[in-house]
Amino acid sequence: MTEKKYTWHKVADYVSELAFGDNQIAVVELKGKKICLGRYREALFAFAYKCPHAGGIMADGYIDALGQVVCPLHRYKFSMANGRNTSGEGYYLKHWPVEIRGDAVYVGQEESGFWNLFGA
């Protein structure tokens, strides 16, 4: 299996400038599109702005005690680490790797692959 290659995009100069709400979710832009950054136990995770089920705004949801992001509309739960639906409905939440370099926050996008054909 070949290793994935990423193009890294800076989404914040400092972690401290991210506007995390009480729900520990912030909204940033990645190539002109809104995405969410979730913070759980000091780790950062990047995931889609909208739920794949009914388009609920994930930033209006919350992160539960197990570190899963919960959609505000129907309470579907997703792993922030791998995008898998953990509440059993079978959906997949788009997600991206996050790196902290110095003080800056970067989100990686795969350099090749089917989804890049559509600007995802």
C-alpha positions, 0 to 999 in steps of 0.5 A: 500500500502506498503512503498518502501524500498531502498538500498542507494548508495553513488555517491559523497562525496560532492555535490560540486564535481559533474560536473554539466555542464551549463545544470545543469546535471551531470553523476555519476555511480550507481552500475557500470552503468551511470546515470544522476543527474539533479539540479533544484532550488537546488534540485537534481534528479536522472534519466536514462542516456539514453532516453527510446525513441531512446537512446539519452544521457540525459546528452547532453540535458537540463533542461527547465524552468519548471524543466523537462529534455529534450532529445537532440535527439527529444526534448521529455520532462520528469519529473525528479521527477516521470519519466513521459513523459510530452510532450505526447509521452507516454514514461517513464524515469527511476528515483531514489530518491536522499538524501543529508546526511551531505555533501554526495549524495546518490541515492536509489534503490528499494530493491525488485521489477520486475526491480531489476531482470534485474539489473535496 
